[in-house]
């Protein structure tokens, strides 16, 4: 169950940078900040639950890896962030590292 909590935490980790991005426009500033705070809170709770059984270093690396890769994809798909083969290769390395951490535990 701890790994499920950790994956959920990583997916929720994607929400707060998106909320901060949304908050850059004056008309959606408070909505974006609210979204960011809610996602931070729930992501943190899920990480806390996961760390009851998963070592802190592994949990943190997986949590941030899922969040970083997911935020990259949301940025490219929804916000027009630049994409290139090198950027996708970097994200693939992050995902590969997360997979290795899961297999090693």
Secondary structure, DSSP 8 states (H G I E B T S, - for coil): -HHHHHHHHHHHHHHHHHHHHHTTSGGGHHHHHHHHHHHHHHHHHHHHHHTTTS-HHHHHHHHHHHHHHHHHHHHHHHH-----HHHHHHHHHHHHHHHHHHHH-
